[in-house]
Amino acid sequence: MQIVLLDMSSGEIKVKGIVVASILLLSISRAFACSGSQNQPGQTIDIEFTKNSSFIDGKNMLALANWSVDLRIKYQLLESSSIVGFADEKEKNSLVLAKDRANNVSRLLDSFGIHASSASIIGKIYKPMLPNSKYEPTGTRAEVTLVPGCPNKCCDGN
């Protein structure tokens, strides 16, 4: 392919050459732009608790530790985190218990070196969407979501 920007015999600039050159420049600049969204999808894990307790047992502690290690290996940055502690309304001091669950999970993540740029830690009384369904999650849990970040806010798969 030959692009002629200047016809030496007539001294005129070829319009076709300018159009081709412009298209080429635009396609080159687009190749260097971000091709993905600003952040990766969130990664979520549920930590189960026994009724009326905010103590994290060994099984759930190990699950959270392994999950944290996997995320640290896979992603360089963590953009944000959300920890929602839940308690069933029939549990004693349910709102306080829900907050304690969220805070205990947060402290454990801190001890694993998991720190996000922004964090949300809240407690809620769990309201089942599908009461009596075997597919409904329990209210005795904490839901942890970490959103991986991308270098320079550019998630292009590199």
PELINJO-V582078 format. One record per residue. N is the residue number from 1. PHI is phi in degrees with one decimal (none if undefined). Layout:
BEGIN
<<N | PHI> <N | PHI>>
END
This chain:
BEGIN
<<1 | none> <2 | -122.5> <3 | -107.3> <4 | -110.5> <5 | -89.5> <6 | -137.3> <7 | -88.4> <8 | -64.7> <9 | -73.7> <10 | -109.7> <11 | 74.6> <12 | -100.5> <13 | -84.2> <14 | -78.1> <15 | -64.1> <16 | -61.5> <17 | -64.2> <18 | -66.5> <19 | -62.8> <20 | -62.5> <21 | -63.8> <22 | -63.7> <23 | -62.7> <24 | -62.9> <25 | -64.1> <26 | -64.2> <27 | -70.4> <28 | -67.7> <29 | -66.3> <30 | -68.6> <31 | -66.9> <32 | -93.3> <33 | -81.8> <34 | -64.7> <35 | -107.1> <36 | -121.7> <37 | -72.7> <38 | -71.9> <39 | -137.8> <40 | -75.9> <41 | -64.4> <42 | -66.5> <43 | -110.0> <44 | -125.1> <45 | -140.9> <46 | -104.2> <47 | -110.2> <48 | -87.4> <49 | -127.0> <50 | -79.6> <51 | -57.6> <52 | 62.3> <53 | -134.3> <54 | -114.3> <55 | -76.8> <56 | -91.4> <57 | -75.2> <58 | -59.2> <59 | -62.0> <60 | -73.6> <61 | -64.1> <62 | -66.0> <63 | -61.2> <64 | -66.8> <65 | -64.0> <66 | -62.8> <67 | -61.1> <68 | -63.0> <69 | -62.7> <70 | -59.4> <71 | -67.1> <72 | -64.5> <73 | -71.2> <74 | -77.7> <75 | -125.0> <76 | -76.3> <77 | -122.1> <78 | -117.7> <79 | -76.6> <80 | -152.3> <81 | -137.9> <82 | -135.2> <83 | -122.8> <84 | -116.0> <85 | -87.4> <86 | -115.4> <87 | -142.4> <88 | -71.1> <89 | -63.2> <90 | -85.8> <91 | -78.4> <92 | -68.5> <93 | 45.4> <94 | -57.0> <95 | -68.6> <96 | -62.2> <97 | -61.9> <98 | -61.2> <99 | -65.1> <100 | -61.8> <101 | -61.3> <102 | -62.4> <103 | -65.4> <104 | -65.5> <105 | -65.6> <106 | -60.7> <107 | -62.8> <108 | -66.9> <109 | -61.4> <110 | -59.1> <111 | -67.1> <112 | -86.2> <113 | 80.9> <114 | -94.6> <115 | -133.2> <116 | -103.6> <117 | -60.2> <118 | -134.2> <119 | -138.3> <120 | -128.6> <121 | -129.8> <122 | -138.7> <123 | -121.2> <124 | -140.4> <125 | -82.4> <126 | -75.7> <127 | -116.5> <128 | -63.7> <129 | -83.3> <130 | -124.3> <131 | -55.6> <132 | 66.5> <133 | -92.2> <134 | -71.1> <135 | -93.3> <136 | -75.3> <137 | -67.2> <138 | -80.9> <139 | -88.4> <140 | -101.4> <141 | -156.0> <142 | -125.9> <143 | -104.5> <144 | -112.1> <145 | -126.4> <146 | -115.7> <147 | -107.2> <148 | -66.3> <149 | -98.6> <150 | -128.3> <151 | -57.7> <152 | 56.4> <153 | 57.7> <154 | -124.4> <155 | -96.5> <156 | -107.5> <157 | 85.1> <158 | -91.4>>
END
